[in-house]
């Protein structure tokens, strides 16, 4: 998923004519940290999703969906297919977050047992 998001961010950035430095400055992260997001080497895009969506004028659903997005598209009507895709993606994202939360809880348990 990181590669998909990274490729979209790179494409969006180029469509907008922004440099990595400009986007990273807006997100208040280093240029190298932003480059890692675009390269798919980092999942920290999720931490900055609101600001990313703001700078590229997209919704979070548009960022995470599997198909290409167009900046500033003014589509009307026919949202039923999009709703299904968004629901499926939302479910997958929830599953991923639940898995990460479970991993976090396991790490906390391990650390707590080491403390005792």
HELIX and SHEET records of a PDB file:
HELIX    1   1 UNK A    2  UNK A   16  1                                  15    
HELIX    2   2 UNK A   20  UNK A   27  1                                   8    
HELIX    3   3 UNK A   31  UNK A   38  1                                   8    
HELIX    4   4 UNK A   44  UNK A   48  5                                   5    
HELIX    5   5 UNK A   49  UNK A   56  1                                   8    
HELIX    6   6 UNK A   60  UNK A   64  1                                   5    
HELIX    7   7 UNK A   80  UNK A  115  1                                  36    
END                                                                             
